Amino acid sequence: MKKSFFIFGVLMTLMSFSIFGALSPNTVEGKTISLKMTSVWSAGIQLIEVDKHFVKLVNELAGGELKIKFFEGGALVPPFEVLDAVSKGTIDMGGDWGGYWAGKNMAFNIIGSHPMGLTATDYMTWVYQAGGFDLIQEAYGQYGIVCLPFGVHSSESGVRGHKPINSIADYKGLKVRMGGKIQGKTLKDLGGIQVMLAGSEVYQALEKGVIDACEYNIPTVDWNLGLQEVTEYWASPGWHAPSAIFGVMINKKVWDRFSEQQKAMLKTAATANFLWSYTYFDYNNIAATKKFLDKGIKLTRLSDKDMGKIQDIVNKHTLELCKKNPLFAKIAYSQYKFLKDFSQWRSISQPFSHGRNPKIPDLDVIKTYIK
């Protein structure tokens, strides 16, 4: 019996070493691969917690093989230059949100988030089961980057400002800080004026009346940014971003130097971080939402009829972009086909399922734009 327990103990120890890399050549020889990672988020923006938690996971799981040193956004390069820095190998890794690279290719915008598009749970299924992961690699691969989806949050708050928005007619003439090209085109069709501002500039712009309103992020991030101090109204829902996902960009040459075991560990850490971020942000939204309402912020909500009109506008601009950009079309087709395929089960399982079955653009038309 003692011999059996001894053998069992040895086997478990070897399995543990194998999982965490304790018997790898790098560790035995005392070598550690040191990596530098930065972010598009500065220390004052709560979204940086996605990056920091991922670094913590990898450093704990790597068993001494890998060691990531993290630098907050702006410490090494300006946030909007992170993709270029990772692409060139100036920095090994960088935490991102795809929408920031839409100027390079609009396909990044639909990867990061899309107005009236995928919810957080939709993104999870699309990324891990419906081909999204490979399409993300196709987009980032053009820049010599491997991108592991490693964060997500649910619907953004909506629009916060100085005037109530009870219907889409109330957007007319409003100067709104709003990110995203399709979001801006949609806002223009509603009569509003898109103003592009970095997150660090939003508070002051609202305070001085440079803009009438803004969308920024989810309740907990908005609260930490101090938007409750410079707005009186909160217009919901967040049609401009039903969700957003984030990724860790890794220089392809750096990635290729990792062992298969190290690559598997990084993918596993990213997947675990994806789930953690979803729960972290949604849980923190509970307290943040209460704080906004307790502060006296007045909440309004668009009608289903108005939301339907916004959906039609978004679909129109989505098809226009598909016509101009084959990769955008390829990703849009994949996302919308998933929504169509999922719609039957989602309808049957209501009200216990999640999200909604939106009116989607014509898939046959989108398909003609894919090369």
QUINORJO-V143348 format. One record per residue. N is the residue number from 1. RES is the residue in one letter. PHI is phi in whole degrees, -180 to 180 (999 if undefined). BURIAL is I if it has 16 or more other ideal C-beta (glycine too) atoms within 10 Angstrom, else O. Layout:
n=N res=RES phi=PHI burial=BURIAL
n=N res=RES phi=PHI burial=BURIAL
//
This chain:
n=1 res=M phi=999 burial=O
n=2 res=K phi=-63 burial=O
n=3 res=K phi=-64 burial=O
n=4 res=S phi=-64 burial=O
n=5 res=F phi=-64 burial=O
n=6 res=F phi=-64 burial=O
n=7 res=I phi=-62 burial=O
n=8 res=F phi=-60 burial=O
n=9 res=G phi=-64 burial=O
n=10 res=V phi=-64 burial=O
n=11 res=L phi=-62 burial=O
n=12 res=M phi=-64 burial=O
n=13 res=T phi=-64 burial=O
n=14 res=L phi=-64 burial=O
n=15 res=M phi=-63 burial=O
n=16 res=S phi=-63 burial=O
n=17 res=F phi=-62 burial=O
n=18 res=S phi=-64 burial=O
n=19 res=I phi=-64 burial=O
n=20 res=F phi=-100 burial=I
n=21 res=G phi=81 burial=I
n=22 res=A phi=-69 burial=O
n=23 res=L phi=-106 burial=O
n=24 res=S phi=-73 burial=I
n=25 res=P phi=-58 burial=O
n=26 res=N phi=-61 burial=I
n=27 res=T phi=-72 burial=I
n=28 res=V phi=-60 burial=O
n=29 res=E phi=-84 burial=O
n=30 res=G phi=78 burial=O
n=31 res=K phi=-95 burial=O
n=32 res=T phi=-127 burial=O
n=33 res=I phi=-81 burial=I
n=34 res=S phi=-93 burial=O
n=35 res=L phi=-127 burial=I
n=36 res=K phi=-109 burial=O
n=37 res=M phi=-133 burial=I
n=38 res=T phi=-125 burial=I
n=39 res=S phi=-145 burial=I
n=40 res=V phi=-84 burial=I
n=41 res=W phi=-103 burial=I
n=42 res=S phi=-83 burial=I
n=43 res=A phi=-62 burial=O
n=44 res=G phi=-82 burial=O
n=45 res=I phi=-107 burial=I
n=46 res=Q phi=-61 burial=I
n=47 res=L phi=-62 burial=I
n=48 res=I phi=-64 burial=I
n=49 res=E phi=-63 burial=I
n=50 res=V phi=-60 burial=I
n=51 res=D phi=-65 burial=I
n=52 res=K phi=-65 burial=I
n=53 res=H phi=-69 burial=I
n=54 res=F phi=-62 burial=I
n=55 res=V phi=-59 burial=I
n=56 res=K phi=-61 burial=O
n=57 res=L phi=-61 burial=I
n=58 res=V phi=-63 burial=I
n=59 res=N phi=-64 burial=I
n=60 res=E phi=-80 burial=O
n=61 res=L phi=-85 burial=I
n=62 res=A phi=-73 burial=I
n=63 res=G phi=60 burial=I
n=64 res=G phi=90 burial=I
n=65 res=E phi=-74 burial=I
n=66 res=L phi=-121 burial=I
n=67 res=K phi=-141 burial=O
n=68 res=I phi=-98 burial=I
n=69 res=K phi=-102 burial=O
n=70 res=F phi=-101 burial=I
n=71 res=F phi=-125 burial=O
n=72 res=E phi=-65 burial=I
n=73 res=G phi=-55 burial=I
n=74 res=G phi=93 burial=I
n=75 res=A phi=-73 burial=O
n=76 res=L phi=-110 burial=I
n=77 res=V phi=-143 burial=I
n=78 res=P phi=-58 burial=O
n=79 res=P phi=-51 burial=I
n=80 res=F phi=-77 burial=O
n=81 res=E phi=-110 burial=I
n=82 res=V phi=-65 burial=I
n=83 res=L phi=-60 burial=I
n=84 res=D phi=-62 burial=I
n=85 res=A phi=-66 burial=I
n=86 res=V phi=-70 burial=I
n=87 res=S phi=-59 burial=I
n=88 res=K phi=-81 burial=O
n=89 res=G phi=86 burial=O
n=90 res=T phi=-63 burial=I
n=91 res=I phi=-127 burial=I
n=92 res=D phi=-71 burial=I
n=93 res=M phi=-144 burial=I
n=94 res=G phi=-153 burial=I
n=95 res=G phi=-81 burial=I
n=96 res=D phi=-143 burial=I
n=97 res=W phi=-128 burial=I
n=98 res=G phi=-54 burial=I
n=99 res=G phi=-58 burial=I
n=100 res=Y phi=-69 burial=I
n=101 res=W phi=-106 burial=I
n=102 res=A phi=-61 burial=I
n=103 res=G phi=-67 burial=O
n=104 res=K phi=-83 burial=O
n=105 res=N phi=-162 burial=I
n=106 res=M phi=-62 burial=I
n=107 res=A phi=-60 burial=I
n=108 res=F phi=-65 burial=I
n=109 res=N phi=-65 burial=I
n=110 res=I phi=-76 burial=I
n=111 res=I phi=-72 burial=I
n=112 res=G phi=-72 burial=I
n=113 res=S phi=-173 burial=I
n=114 res=H phi=-151 burial=I
n=115 res=P phi=-59 burial=I
n=116 res=M phi=59 burial=I
n=117 res=G phi=-102 burial=I
n=118 res=L phi=-69 burial=I
n=119 res=T phi=-84 burial=I
n=120 res=A phi=-61 burial=I
n=121 res=T phi=-71 burial=O
n=122 res=D phi=-62 burial=I
n=123 res=Y phi=-59 burial=I
n=124 res=M phi=-56 burial=I
n=125 res=T phi=-68 burial=I
n=126 res=W phi=-63 burial=I
n=127 res=V phi=-65 burial=I
n=128 res=Y phi=-94 burial=O
n=129 res=Q phi=-129 burial=O
n=130 res=A phi=-111 burial=I
n=131 res=G phi=94 burial=I
n=132 res=G phi=-63 burial=I
n=133 res=F phi=-59 burial=I
n=134 res=D phi=-67 burial=O
n=135 res=L phi=-67 burial=I
n=136 res=I phi=-63 burial=I
n=137 res=Q phi=-64 burial=O
n=138 res=E phi=-62 burial=O
n=139 res=A phi=-68 burial=I
n=140 res=Y phi=-75 burial=I
n=141 res=G phi=-61 burial=O
n=142 res=Q phi=-65 burial=O
n=143 res=Y phi=-113 burial=I
n=144 res=G phi=68 burial=I
n=145 res=I phi=-132 burial=I
n=146 res=V phi=-99 burial=I
n=147 res=C phi=-120 burial=I
n=148 res=L phi=-102 burial=I
n=149 res=P phi=-56 burial=I
n=150 res=F phi=-140 burial=I
n=151 res=G phi=-163 burial=I
n=152 res=V phi=-158 burial=I
n=153 res=H phi=-135 burial=I
n=154 res=S phi=-81 burial=I
n=155 res=S phi=-51 burial=I
n=156 res=E phi=-72 burial=I
n=157 res=S phi=-60 burial=I
n=158 res=G phi=129 burial=I
n=159 res=V phi=-114 burial=I
n=160 res=R phi=-111 burial=I
n=161 res=G phi=-168 burial=I
n=162 res=H phi=-96 burial=O
n=163 res=K phi=-129 burial=O
n=164 res=P phi=-72 burial=O
n=165 res=I phi=-118 burial=I
n=166 res=N phi=-93 burial=O
n=167 res=S phi=-152 burial=O
n=168 res=I phi=-66 burial=I
n=169 res=A phi=-64 burial=O
n=170 res=D phi=-75 burial=I
n=171 res=Y phi=-76 burial=I
n=172 res=K phi=-58 burial=O
n=173 res=G phi=83 burial=O
n=174 res=L phi=-76 burial=I
n=175 res=K phi=-90 burial=I
n=176 res=V phi=-121 burial=I
n=177 res=R phi=-71 burial=I
n=178 res=M phi=-147 burial=I
n=179 res=G phi=-86 burial=I
n=180 res=G phi=101 burial=I
n=181 res=K phi=-71 burial=O
n=182 res=I phi=-67 burial=I
n=183 res=Q phi=-59 burial=I
n=184 res=G phi=-66 burial=I
n=185 res=K phi=-64 burial=I
n=186 res=T phi=-65 burial=I
n=187 res=L phi=-59 burial=I
n=188 res=K phi=-62 burial=O
n=189 res=D phi=-65 burial=I
n=190 res=L phi=-84 burial=I
n=191 res=G phi=99 burial=O
n=192 res=G phi=-89 burial=I
n=193 res=I phi=-123 burial=I
n=194 res=Q phi=-79 burial=I
n=195 res=V phi=-122 burial=I
n=196 res=M phi=-92 burial=O
n=197 res=L phi=-140 burial=I
n=198 res=A phi=-69 burial=O
n=199 res=G phi=-56 burial=I
n=200 res=S phi=-68 burial=O
n=201 res=E phi=-101 burial=O
n=202 res=V phi=-66 burial=I
n=203 res=Y phi=-56 burial=I
n=204 res=Q phi=-66 burial=O
n=205 res=A phi=-64 burial=I
n=206 res=L phi=-70 burial=I
n=207 res=E phi=-62 burial=O
n=208 res=K phi=-93 burial=O
n=209 res=G phi=77 burial=O
n=210 res=V phi=-65 burial=O
n=211 res=I phi=-125 burial=I
n=212 res=D phi=-88 burial=I
n=213 res=A phi=-160 burial=I
n=214 res=C phi=-153 burial=I
n=215 res=E phi=-111 burial=I
n=216 res=Y phi=-129 burial=I
n=217 res=N phi=-156 burial=I
n=218 res=I phi=-81 burial=I
n=219 res=P phi=-52 burial=I
n=220 res=T phi=-66 burial=I
n=221 res=V phi=-71 burial=I
n=222 res=D phi=-61 burial=I
n=223 res=W phi=-64 burial=I
n=224 res=N phi=-66 burial=O
n=225 res=L phi=-80 burial=I
n=226 res=G phi=88 burial=O
n=227 res=L phi=-67 burial=I
n=228 res=Q phi=-67 burial=I
n=229 res=E phi=-87 burial=O
n=230 res=V phi=-128 burial=I
n=231 res=T phi=-136 burial=I
n=232 res=E phi=-119 burial=O
n=233 res=Y phi=-127 burial=I
n=234 res=W phi=-133 burial=I
n=235 res=A phi=-99 burial=I
n=236 res=S phi=-119 burial=I
n=237 res=P phi=-86 burial=O
n=238 res=G phi=-83 burial=I
n=239 res=W phi=-64 burial=I
n=240 res=H phi=-70 burial=I
n=241 res=A phi=-157 burial=I
n=242 res=P phi=-62 burial=I
n=243 res=S phi=-171 burial=I
n=244 res=A phi=-151 burial=I
n=245 res=I phi=-118 burial=I
n=246 res=F phi=-128 burial=I
n=247 res=G phi=-139 burial=I
n=248 res=V phi=-103 burial=I
n=249 res=M phi=-87 burial=I
n=250 res=I phi=-127 burial=I
n=251 res=N phi=-55 burial=I
n=252 res=K phi=-61 burial=I
n=253 res=K phi=-66 burial=O
n=254 res=V phi=-66 burial=I
n=255 res=W phi=-57 burial=I
n=256 res=D phi=-67 burial=O
n=257 res=R phi=-83 burial=O
n=258 res=F phi=-74 burial=I
n=259 res=S phi=-73 burial=O
n=260 res=E phi=-61 burial=O
n=261 res=Q phi=-67 burial=O
n=262 res=Q phi=-67 burial=I
n=263 res=K phi=-62 burial=O
n=264 res=A phi=-63 burial=O
n=265 res=M phi=-64 burial=I
n=266 res=L phi=-65 burial=I
n=267 res=K phi=-64 burial=O
n=268 res=T phi=-66 burial=O
n=269 res=A phi=-63 burial=I
n=270 res=A phi=-66 burial=I
n=271 res=T phi=-65 burial=I
n=272 res=A phi=-63 burial=O
n=273 res=N phi=-68 burial=I
n=274 res=F phi=-57 burial=I
n=275 res=L phi=-65 burial=O
n=276 res=W phi=-59 burial=I
n=277 res=S phi=-63 burial=I
n=278 res=Y phi=-60 burial=I
n=279 res=T phi=-71 burial=O
n=280 res=Y phi=-61 burial=I
n=281 res=F phi=-71 burial=I
n=282 res=D phi=-64 burial=I
n=283 res=Y phi=-66 burial=O
n=284 res=N phi=-69 burial=I
n=285 res=N phi=-66 burial=I
n=286 res=I phi=-59 burial=O
n=287 res=A phi=-68 burial=O
n=288 res=A phi=-64 burial=I
n=289 res=T phi=-60 burial=I
n=290 res=K phi=-62 burial=O
n=291 res=K phi=-63 burial=O
n=292 res=F phi=-61 burial=I
n=293 res=L phi=-70 burial=O
n=294 res=D phi=-64 burial=O
n=295 res=K phi=-71 burial=O
n=296 res=G phi=100 burial=O
n=297 res=I phi=-65 burial=I
n=298 res=K phi=-90 burial=O
n=299 res=L phi=-99 burial=O
n=300 res=T phi=-124 burial=O
n=301 res=R phi=-144 burial=O
n=302 res=L phi=-72 burial=I
n=303 res=S phi=-74 burial=O
n=304 res=D phi=-61 burial=O
n=305 res=K phi=-63 burial=O
n=306 res=D phi=-65 burial=I
n=307 res=M phi=-64 burial=I
n=308 res=G phi=-63 burial=O
n=309 res=K phi=-67 burial=O
n=310 res=I phi=-64 burial=I
n=311 res=Q phi=-60 burial=I
n=312 res=D phi=-63 burial=O
n=313 res=I phi=-66 burial=I
n=314 res=V phi=-61 burial=I
n=315 res=N phi=-61 burial=I
n=316 res=K phi=-61 burial=O
n=317 res=H phi=-72 burial=I
n=318 res=T phi=-63 burial=I
n=319 res=L phi=-64 burial=I
n=320 res=E phi=-62 burial=O
n=321 res=L phi=-71 burial=I
n=322 res=C phi=-60 burial=I
n=323 res=K phi=-65 burial=O
n=324 res=K phi=-89 burial=O
n=325 res=N phi=-136 burial=I
n=326 res=P phi=-60 burial=O
n=327 res=L phi=-70 burial=I
n=328 res=F phi=-57 burial=I
n=329 res=A phi=-62 burial=I
n=330 res=K phi=-63 burial=I
n=331 res=I phi=-73 burial=I
n=332 res=A phi=-61 burial=I
n=333 res=Y phi=-60 burial=I
n=334 res=S phi=-62 burial=I
n=335 res=Q phi=-67 burial=I
n=336 res=Y phi=-72 burial=I
n=337 res=K phi=-65 burial=I
n=338 res=F phi=-59 burial=I
n=339 res=L phi=-60 burial=I
n=340 res=K phi=-66 burial=O
n=341 res=D phi=-63 burial=O
n=342 res=F phi=-82 burial=I
n=343 res=S phi=-62 burial=O
n=344 res=Q phi=-64 burial=O
n=345 res=W phi=-66 burial=O
n=346 res=R phi=-61 burial=I
n=347 res=S phi=-65 burial=O
n=348 res=I phi=-64 burial=O
n=349 res=S phi=-86 burial=O
n=350 res=Q phi=-63 burial=O
n=351 res=P phi=-91 burial=O
n=352 res=F phi=-94 burial=O
n=353 res=S phi=-87 burial=O
n=354 res=H phi=-136 burial=O
n=355 res=G phi=70 burial=I
n=356 res=R phi=-147 burial=O
n=357 res=N phi=-104 burial=O
n=358 res=P phi=-80 burial=I
n=359 res=K phi=-75 burial=O
n=360 res=I phi=-105 burial=I
n=361 res=P phi=-64 burial=I
n=362 res=D phi=-67 burial=O
n=363 res=L phi=-65 burial=O
n=364 res=D phi=-64 burial=O
n=365 res=V phi=-69 burial=O
n=366 res=I phi=-58 burial=I
n=367 res=K phi=-61 burial=O
n=368 res=T phi=-71 burial=O
n=369 res=Y phi=-93 burial=I
n=370 res=I phi=-89 burial=O
n=371 res=K phi=-92 burial=O
//
